[in-house]
Amino acid sequence: MANRLKREREQRRWTRAELARRAAMSAADVGKIEAGRVVPYESQLRKLAKALGLRLQDPAVLLNAESSDE
């Protein structure tokens, strides 16, 4: 996986569109974040973490392939 965000989404068997809907974002933005083409705002990371049901001290952990909370 390119990053934890994509892995978390795929574990739930959600499409990018489904994650985007749950996070109140566009599917295009989710795709760009997953691909590493854009650096998301902290507010976007928080929306994504909330949509995925993750409680993170630092939402940026969603961008890392490996994290200490796994």
GUPAKE-350317 format. One record per atom (N, C-alpha, C): residue number from 0; residue in one letter; chain; atom name; z, y, x. Coordinates in nm, 4 decimals, decimal comma, always signed. Each point is the difference from the previous one (the first is absolute). Layout:
N
{num=NUM; residu=a; chaine=A; atome=CA; pz=Z; py=Y; px=X}
...
% end
This chain:
70
{num=0; residu=m; chaine=A; atome=N; pz=+0,0000; py=-0,1186; px=+0,0830}
{num=0; residu=m; chaine=A; atome=CA; pz=+0,0000; py=+0,1186; px=-0,0830}
{num=0; residu=m; chaine=A; atome=C; pz=+0,0000; py=+0,1251; px=+0,0876}
{num=1; residu=a; chaine=A; atome=N; pz=-0,0616; py=+0,1019; px=-0,0511}
{num=1; residu=a; chaine=A; atome=CA; pz=-0,0055; py=+0,1253; px=+0,0754}
{num=1; residu=a; chaine=A; atome=C; pz=+0,1364; py=+0,0677; px=+0,0041}
{num=2; residu=n; chaine=A; atome=N; pz=+0,0782; py=-0,0134; px=-0,1046}
{num=2; residu=n; chaine=A; atome=CA; pz=+0,1323; py=+0,0622; px=-0,0038}
{num=2; residu=n; chaine=A; atome=C; pz=+0,0835; py=-0,0599; px=-0,1126}
{num=3; residu=r; chaine=A; atome=N; pz=+0,1234; py=+0,0396; px=-0,0028}
{num=3; residu=r; chaine=A; atome=CA; pz=+0,0917; py=-0,0564; px=-0,0996}
{num=3; residu=r; chaine=A; atome=C; pz=-0,0390; py=+0,0387; px=-0,1431}
{num=4; residu=l; chaine=A; atome=N; pz=-0,0515; py=+0,1187; px=-0,0184}
{num=4; residu=l; chaine=A; atome=CA; pz=-0,0391; py=+0,0443; px=-0,1340}
{num=4; residu=l; chaine=A; atome=C; pz=-0,0988; py=-0,0988; px=-0,0618}
{num=5; residu=k; chaine=A; atome=N; pz=-0,1029; py=-0,0330; px=+0,0742}
{num=5; residu=k; chaine=A; atome=CA; pz=-0,1004; py=-0,0929; px=-0,0498}
{num=5; residu=k; chaine=A; atome=C; pz=+0,0615; py=-0,1377; px=-0,0253}
{num=6; residu=r; chaine=A; atome=N; pz=+0,0833; py=-0,0447; px=+0,0917}
{num=6; residu=r; chaine=A; atome=CA; pz=+0,0638; py=-0,1310; px=-0,0157}
{num=6; residu=r; chaine=A; atome=C; pz=+0,0884; py=-0,0038; px=-0,1252}
{num=7; residu=e; chaine=A; atome=N; pz=+0,0779; py=+0,1048; px=-0,0197}
{num=7; residu=e; chaine=A; atome=CA; pz=+0,0861; py=+0,0065; px=-0,1186}
{num=7; residu=e; chaine=A; atome=C; pz=-0,0833; py=-0,0016; px=-0,1280}
{num=8; residu=r; chaine=A; atome=N; pz=-0,1092; py=+0,0745; px=-0,0012}
{num=8; residu=r; chaine=A; atome=CA; pz=-0,0875; py=+0,0045; px=-0,1176}
{num=8; residu=r; chaine=A; atome=C; pz=-0,0614; py=-0,1367; px=-0,0267}
{num=9; residu=e; chaine=A; atome=N; pz=-0,0501; py=-0,0630; px=+0,1037}
{num=9; residu=e; chaine=A; atome=CA; pz=-0,0657; py=-0,1299; px=-0,0170}
{num=9; residu=e; chaine=A; atome=C; pz=+0,0985; py=-0,1093; px=-0,0392}
{num=10; residu=q; chaine=A; atome=N; pz=+0,1240; py=+0,0082; px=+0,0472}
{num=10; residu=q; chaine=A; atome=CA; pz=+0,1005; py=-0,0996; px=-0,0402}
{num=10; residu=q; chaine=A; atome=C; pz=+0,0249; py=+0,0047; px=-0,1504}
{num=11; residu=r; chaine=A; atome=N; pz=-0,0188; py=+0,1161; px=-0,0591}
{num=11; residu=r; chaine=A; atome=CA; pz=+0,0181; py=+0,0155; px=-0,1437}
{num=11; residu=r; chaine=A; atome=C; pz=-0,1274; py=-0,0297; px=-0,0787}
{num=12; residu=r; chaine=A; atome=N; pz=-0,1055; py=-0,0272; px=+0,0752}
{num=12; residu=r; chaine=A; atome=CA; pz=-0,1321; py=-0,0250; px=-0,0586}
{num=12; residu=r; chaine=A; atome=C; pz=-0,0497; py=+0,1183; px=-0,0827}
{num=13; residu=w; chaine=A; atome=N; pz=+0,0289; py=+0,1180; px=+0,0529}
{num=13; residu=w; chaine=A; atome=CA; pz=-0,0456; py=+0,1234; px=-0,0624}
{num=13; residu=w; chaine=A; atome=C; pz=-0,1263; py=+0,0474; px=+0,0690}
{num=14; residu=t; chaine=A; atome=N; pz=-0,0865; py=+0,0596; px=-0,0770}
{num=14; residu=t; chaine=A; atome=CA; pz=-0,1151; py=+0,0686; px=+0,0573}
{num=14; residu=t; chaine=A; atome=C; pz=+0,0460; py=+0,1361; px=+0,0493}
{num=15; residu=r; chaine=A; atome=N; pz=-0,0850; py=+0,0652; px=+0,0759}
{num=15; residu=r; chaine=A; atome=CA; pz=+0,0319; py=+0,1369; px=+0,0411}
{num=15; residu=r; chaine=A; atome=C; pz=+0,0149; py=+0,0886; px=-0,1230}
{num=16; residu=a; chaine=A; atome=N; pz=-0,0841; py=-0,0243; px=-0,0988}
{num=16; residu=a; chaine=A; atome=CA; pz=+0,0064; py=+0,0800; px=-0,1228}
{num=16; residu=a; chaine=A; atome=C; pz=+0,1334; py=-0,0182; px=-0,0714}
{num=17; residu=e; chaine=A; atome=N; pz=+0,0525; py=-0,1225; px=-0,0012}
{num=17; residu=e; chaine=A; atome=CA; pz=+0,1289; py=-0,0248; px=-0,0651}
{num=17; residu=e; chaine=A; atome=C; pz=+0,1126; py=+0,0706; px=+0,0740}
{num=18; residu=l; chaine=A; atome=N; pz=+0,0020; py=-0,0102; px=+0,1314}
{num=18; residu=l; chaine=A; atome=CA; pz=+0,1026; py=+0,0698; px=+0,0770}
{num=18; residu=l; chaine=A; atome=C; pz=-0,0128; py=+0,1510; px=-0,0209}
{num=19; residu=a; chaine=A; atome=N; pz=-0,1209; py=+0,0487; px=+0,0021}
{num=19; residu=a; chaine=A; atome=CA; pz=-0,0236; py=+0,1434; px=-0,0197}
{num=19; residu=a; chaine=A; atome=C; pz=+0,0519; py=+0,0455; px=-0,1362}
{num=20; residu=r; chaine=A; atome=N; pz=-0,0256; py=-0,0778; px=-0,1022}
{num=20; residu=r; chaine=A; atome=CA; pz=+0,0469; py=+0,0341; px=-0,1345}
{num=20; residu=r; chaine=A; atome=C; pz=+0,1519; py=+0,0072; px=-0,0025}
{num=21; residu=r; chaine=A; atome=N; pz=+0,0638; py=-0,0996; px=+0,0585}
{num=21; residu=r; chaine=A; atome=CA; pz=+0,1464; py=-0,0057; px=+0,0001}
{num=21; residu=r; chaine=A; atome=C; pz=+0,0623; py=+0,1112; px=+0,0841}
{num=22; residu=a; chaine=A; atome=N; pz=-0,0732; py=+0,0472; px=+0,1005}
{num=22; residu=a; chaine=A; atome=CA; pz=+0,0506; py=+0,1049; px=+0,0889}
{num=22; residu=a; chaine=A; atome=C; pz=-0,0505; py=+0,1395; px=-0,0402}
{num=23; residu=a; chaine=A; atome=N; pz=-0,0777; py=+0,0074; px=-0,1068}
{num=23; residu=a; chaine=A; atome=CA; pz=-0,0580; py=+0,1276; px=-0,0453}
{num=23; residu=a; chaine=A; atome=C; pz=-0,0825; py=+0,0652; px=+0,1108}
{num=24; residu=m; chaine=A; atome=N; pz=-0,0869; py=-0,0821; px=+0,0587}
{num=24; residu=m; chaine=A; atome=CA; pz=-0,0894; py=+0,0457; px=+0,1063}
{num=24; residu=m; chaine=A; atome=C; pz=-0,1402; py=-0,0526; px=-0,0308}
{num=25; residu=s; chaine=A; atome=N; pz=-0,0969; py=+0,0426; px=+0,0784}
{num=25; residu=s; chaine=A; atome=CA; pz=-0,1351; py=-0,0541; px=-0,0172}
{num=25; residu=s; chaine=A; atome=C; pz=-0,0160; py=-0,1277; px=+0,0831}
{num=26; residu=a; chaine=A; atome=N; pz=-0,0831; py=-0,0904; px=-0,0487}
{num=26; residu=a; chaine=A; atome=CA; pz=-0,0286; py=-0,1236; px=+0,0735}
{num=26; residu=a; chaine=A; atome=C; pz=-0,0665; py=+0,0330; px=+0,1332}
{num=27; residu=a; chaine=A; atome=N; pz=-0,0807; py=+0,1055; px=+0,0021}
{num=27; residu=a; chaine=A; atome=CA; pz=-0,0659; py=+0,0404; px=+0,1245}
{num=27; residu=a; chaine=A; atome=C; pz=+0,1038; py=+0,0403; px=+0,1049}
{num=28; residu=d; chaine=A; atome=N; pz=+0,1022; py=+0,0734; px=-0,0428}
{num=28; residu=d; chaine=A; atome=CA; pz=+0,1056; py=+0,0396; px=+0,0937}
{num=28; residu=d; chaine=A; atome=C; pz=+0,0764; py=-0,1204; px=+0,0516}
{num=29; residu=v; chaine=A; atome=N; pz=+0,0305; py=-0,0948; px=-0,0878}
{num=29; residu=v; chaine=A; atome=CA; pz=+0,0696; py=-0,1220; px=+0,0434}
{num=29; residu=v; chaine=A; atome=C; pz=-0,0855; py=-0,0724; px=+0,1042}
{num=30; residu=g; chaine=A; atome=N; pz=-0,1283; py=-0,0113; px=-0,0252}
{num=30; residu=g; chaine=A; atome=CA; pz=-0,0904; py=-0,0662; px=+0,0932}
{num=30; residu=g; chaine=A; atome=C; pz=-0,0056; py=+0,0695; px=+0,1351}
{num=31; residu=k; chaine=A; atome=N; pz=-0,0051; py=+0,1315; px=-0,0018}
{num=31; residu=k; chaine=A; atome=CA; pz=-0,0036; py=+0,0764; px=+0,1254}
{num=31; residu=k; chaine=A; atome=C; pz=+0,1289; py=-0,0177; px=+0,0792}
{num=32; residu=i; chaine=A; atome=N; pz=+0,1128; py=-0,0028; px=-0,0715}
{num=32; residu=i; chaine=A; atome=CA; pz=+0,1288; py=-0,0189; px=+0,0678}
{num=32; residu=i; chaine=A; atome=C; pz=+0,0061; py=-0,1398; px=+0,0600}
{num=33; residu=e; chaine=A; atome=N; pz=-0,0395; py=-0,1004; px=-0,0779}
{num=33; residu=e; chaine=A; atome=CA; pz=+0,0017; py=-0,1378; px=+0,0504}
{num=33; residu=e; chaine=A; atome=C; pz=-0,0901; py=-0,0172; px=+0,1219}
{num=34; residu=a; chaine=A; atome=N; pz=-0,1126; py=+0,0677; px=-0,0008}
{num=34; residu=a; chaine=A; atome=CA; pz=-0,0963; py=-0,0131; px=+0,1101}
{num=34; residu=a; chaine=A; atome=C; pz=+0,0384; py=+0,0851; px=+0,1207}
{num=35; residu=g; chaine=A; atome=N; pz=+0,1009; py=+0,0846; px=-0,0157}
{num=35; residu=g; chaine=A; atome=CA; pz=+0,0410; py=+0,0853; px=+0,1103}
{num=35; residu=g; chaine=A; atome=C; pz=-0,0912; py=+0,1178; px=+0,0235}
{num=36; residu=r; chaine=A; atome=N; pz=-0,0808; py=+0,0333; px=-0,0996}
{num=36; residu=r; chaine=A; atome=CA; pz=-0,0926; py=+0,1126; px=+0,0148}
{num=36; residu=r; chaine=A; atome=C; pz=+0,0655; py=+0,1343; px=-0,0261}
{num=37; residu=v; chaine=A; atome=N; pz=+0,1136; py=-0,0015; px=-0,0689}
{num=37; residu=v; chaine=A; atome=CA; pz=+0,0746; py=+0,1235; px=-0,0232}
{num=37; residu=v; chaine=A; atome=C; pz=+0,1476; py=-0,0264; px=+0,0275}
{num=38; residu=v; chaine=A; atome=N; pz=+0,0693; py=+0,1049; px=+0,0361}
{num=38; residu=v; chaine=A; atome=CA; pz=+0,1447; py=-0,0074; px=+0,0166}
{num=38; residu=v; chaine=A; atome=C; pz=+0,0593; py=+0,0526; px=-0,1306}
{num=39; residu=p; chaine=A; atome=N; pz=+0,0695; py=-0,0859; px=-0,0734}
{num=39; residu=p; chaine=A; atome=CA; pz=+0,0513; py=+0,0428; px=-0,1298}
{num=39; residu=p; chaine=A; atome=C; pz=+0,1193; py=+0,0947; px=+0,0132}
{num=40; residu=y; chaine=A; atome=N; pz=+0,0145; py=+0,0821; px=-0,1022}
{num=40; residu=y; chaine=A; atome=CA; pz=+0,1184; py=+0,0844; px=-0,0102}
{num=40; residu=y; chaine=A; atome=C; pz=+0,1202; py=-0,0883; px=-0,0294}
{num=41; residu=e; chaine=A; atome=N; pz=+0,1183; py=+0,0481; px=+0,0360}
{num=41; residu=e; chaine=A; atome=CA; pz=+0,1209; py=-0,0756; px=-0,0290}
{num=41; residu=e; chaine=A; atome=C; pz=+0,0141; py=-0,0229; px=-0,1506}
{num=42; residu=s; chaine=A; atome=N; pz=-0,0397; py=+0,0984; px=-0,0798}
{num=42; residu=s; chaine=A; atome=CA; pz=+0,0091; py=-0,0159; px=-0,1455}
{num=42; residu=s; chaine=A; atome=C; pz=-0,0873; py=-0,1156; px=-0,0489}
{num=43; residu=q; chaine=A; atome=N; pz=-0,1163; py=-0,0189; px=+0,0613}
{num=43; residu=q; chaine=A; atome=CA; pz=-0,0862; py=-0,1120; px=-0,0375}
{num=43; residu=q; chaine=A; atome=C; pz=+0,0647; py=-0,1327; px=+0,0384}
{num=44; residu=l; chaine=A; atome=N; pz=+0,0600; py=-0,0046; px=+0,1181}
{num=44; residu=l; chaine=A; atome=CA; pz=+0,0670; py=-0,1225; px=+0,0438}
{num=44; residu=l; chaine=A; atome=C; pz=+0,1158; py=-0,0343; px=-0,0925}
{num=45; residu=r; chaine=A; atome=N; pz=+0,0728; py=+0,1015; px=-0,0431}
{num=45; residu=r; chaine=A; atome=CA; pz=+0,1114; py=-0,0245; px=-0,0917}
{num=45; residu=r; chaine=A; atome=C; pz=-0,0496; py=-0,0539; px=-0,1340}
{num=46; residu=k; chaine=A; atome=N; pz=-0,1098; py=+0,0541; px=-0,0495}
{num=46; residu=k; chaine=A; atome=CA; pz=-0,0587; py=-0,0496; px=-0,1256}
{num=46; residu=k; chaine=A; atome=C; pz=-0,0415; py=-0,1461; px=+0,0141}
{num=47; residu=l; chaine=A; atome=N; pz=-0,0621; py=-0,0318; px=+0,1119}
{num=47; residu=l; chaine=A; atome=CA; pz=-0,0452; py=-0,1368; px=+0,0234}
{num=47; residu=l; chaine=A; atome=C; pz=+0,1183; py=-0,0955; px=+0,0113}
{num=48; residu=a; chaine=A; atome=N; pz=+0,1015; py=+0,0401; px=+0,0734}
{num=48; residu=a; chaine=A; atome=CA; pz=+0,1181; py=-0,0847; px=+0,0151}
{num=48; residu=a; chaine=A; atome=C; pz=+0,0650; py=-0,0245; px=-0,1354}
{num=49; residu=k; chaine=A; atome=N; pz=+0,0121; py=+0,1045; px=-0,0794}
{num=49; residu=k; chaine=A; atome=CA; pz=+0,0602; py=-0,0140; px=-0,1333}
{num=49; residu=k; chaine=A; atome=C; pz=-0,0834; py=-0,0926; px=-0,0875}
{num=50; residu=a; chaine=A; atome=N; pz=-0,1314; py=+0,0167; px=+0,0031}
{num=50; residu=a; chaine=A; atome=CA; pz=-0,0885; py=-0,0846; px=-0,0802}
{num=50; residu=a; chaine=A; atome=C; pz=+0,0130; py=-0,1468; px=+0,0396}
{num=51; residu=l; chaine=A; atome=N; pz=+0,0227; py=-0,0244; px=+0,1278}
{num=51; residu=l; chaine=A; atome=CA; pz=+0,0138; py=-0,1363; px=+0,0501}
{num=51; residu=l; chaine=A; atome=C; pz=+0,1423; py=-0,0539; px=-0,0154}
{num=52; residu=g; chaine=A; atome=N; pz=+0,0901; py=+0,0847; px=-0,0465}
{num=52; residu=g; chaine=A; atome=CA; pz=+0,1379; py=-0,0435; px=-0,0185}
{num=52; residu=g; chaine=A; atome=C; pz=+0,0765; py=-0,0136; px=+0,1298}
{num=53; residu=l; chaine=A; atome=N; pz=-0,0420; py=+0,0740; px=+0,1019}
{num=53; residu=l; chaine=A; atome=CA; pz=+0,0650; py=-0,0066; px=+0,1303}
{num=53; residu=l; chaine=A; atome=C; pz=+0,0995; py=+0,1138; px=+0,0152}
{num=54; residu=r; chaine=A; atome=N; pz=+0,1139; py=-0,0316; px=+0,0547}
{num=54; residu=r; chaine=A; atome=CA; pz=+0,1008; py=+0,1022; px=+0,0301}
{num=54; residu=r; chaine=A; atome=C; pz=+0,0025; py=+0,0163; px=+0,1509}
{num=55; residu=l; chaine=A; atome=N; pz=-0,0578; py=+0,1073; px=+0,0436}
{num=55; residu=l; chaine=A; atome=CA; pz=-0,0146; py=+0,0207; px=+0,1436}
{num=55; residu=l; chaine=A; atome=C; pz=+0,0680; py=+0,1284; px=+0,0428}
{num=56; residu=q; chaine=A; atome=N; pz=+0,0696; py=-0,0059; px=+0,1108}
{num=56; residu=q; chaine=A; atome=CA; pz=+0,0562; py=+0,1222; px=+0,0579}
{num=56; residu=q; chaine=A; atome=C; pz=-0,1143; py=+0,0904; px=+0,0468}
{num=57; residu=d; chaine=A; atome=N; pz=-0,1007; py=-0,0621; px=+0,0588}
{num=57; residu=d; chaine=A; atome=CA; pz=-0,1136; py=+0,0742; px=+0,0530}
{num=57; residu=d; chaine=A; atome=C; pz=-0,1280; py=-0,0577; px=-0,0590}
{num=58; residu=p; chaine=A; atome=N; pz=-0,0607; py=+0,0685; px=-0,0987}
{num=58; residu=p; chaine=A; atome=CA; pz=-0,1204; py=-0,0536; px=-0,0627}
{num=58; residu=p; chaine=A; atome=C; pz=-0,1152; py=-0,0232; px=+0,0970}
{num=59; residu=a; chaine=A; atome=N; pz=+0,0016; py=+0,0622; px=+0,1163}
{num=59; residu=a; chaine=A; atome=CA; pz=-0,1072; py=-0,0191; px=+0,0979}
{num=59; residu=a; chaine=A; atome=C; pz=-0,0083; py=-0,1438; px=+0,0480}
{num=60; residu=v; chaine=A; atome=N; pz=+0,1056; py=-0,0792; px=-0,0234}
{num=60; residu=v; chaine=A; atome=CA; pz=-0,0037; py=-0,1404; px=+0,0396}
{num=60; residu=v; chaine=A; atome=C; pz=-0,1146; py=-0,0737; px=-0,0697}
{num=61; residu=l; chaine=A; atome=N; pz=-0,0481; py=+0,0529; px=-0,1115}
{num=61; residu=l; chaine=A; atome=CA; pz=-0,1138; py=-0,0625; px=-0,0694}
{num=61; residu=l; chaine=A; atome=C; pz=-0,1267; py=+0,0028; px=+0,0839}
{num=62; residu=l; chaine=A; atome=N; pz=-0,0066; py=+0,0872; px=+0,0970}
{num=62; residu=l; chaine=A; atome=CA; pz=-0,1199; py=+0,0095; px=+0,0835}
{num=62; residu=l; chaine=A; atome=C; pz=+0,0039; py=-0,0933; px=+0,1184}
{num=63; residu=n; chaine=A; atome=N; pz=+0,1143; py=-0,0583; px=+0,0279}
{num=63; residu=n; chaine=A; atome=CA; pz=+0,0149; py=-0,0859; px=+0,1171}
{num=63; residu=n; chaine=A; atome=C; pz=-0,0307; py=-0,1447; px=-0,0334}
{num=64; residu=a; chaine=A; atome=N; pz=-0,0662; py=-0,0662; px=+0,0910}
{num=64; residu=a; chaine=A; atome=CA; pz=-0,0311; py=-0,1425; px=-0,0181}
{num=64; residu=a; chaine=A; atome=C; pz=+0,1265; py=-0,0836; px=+0,0024}
{num=65; residu=e; chaine=A; atome=N; pz=+0,0922; py=+0,0344; px=+0,0848}
{num=65; residu=e; chaine=A; atome=CA; pz=+0,1276; py=-0,0712; px=+0,0126}
{num=65; residu=e; chaine=A; atome=C; pz=+0,1100; py=+0,1023; px=-0,0167}
{num=66; residu=s; chaine=A; atome=N; pz=+0,1061; py=-0,0396; px=-0,0655}
{num=66; residu=s; chaine=A; atome=CA; pz=+0,1129; py=+0,0929; px=-0,0144}
{num=66; residu=s; chaine=A; atome=C; pz=+0,1297; py=-0,0765; px=+0,0136}
{num=67; residu=s; chaine=A; atome=N; pz=+0,1059; py=+0,0725; px=+0,0262}
{num=67; residu=s; chaine=A; atome=CA; pz=+0,1288; py=-0,0636; px=+0,0241}
{num=67; residu=s; chaine=A; atome=C; pz=+0,0686; py=-0,0465; px=-0,1274}
{num=68; residu=d; chaine=A; atome=N; pz=-0,0491; py=+0,0422; px=-0,1176}
{num=68; residu=d; chaine=A; atome=CA; pz=+0,0673; py=-0,0408; px=-0,1240}
{num=68; residu=d; chaine=A; atome=C; pz=-0,0628; py=-0,1221; px=-0,0644}
{num=69; residu=e; chaine=A; atome=N; pz=-0,0862; py=-0,0692; px=+0,0702}
{num=69; residu=e; chaine=A; atome=CA; pz=-0,0635; py=-0,1196; px=-0,0563}
{num=69; residu=e; chaine=A; atome=C; pz=+0,0839; py=-0,1227; px=+0,0258}
% end
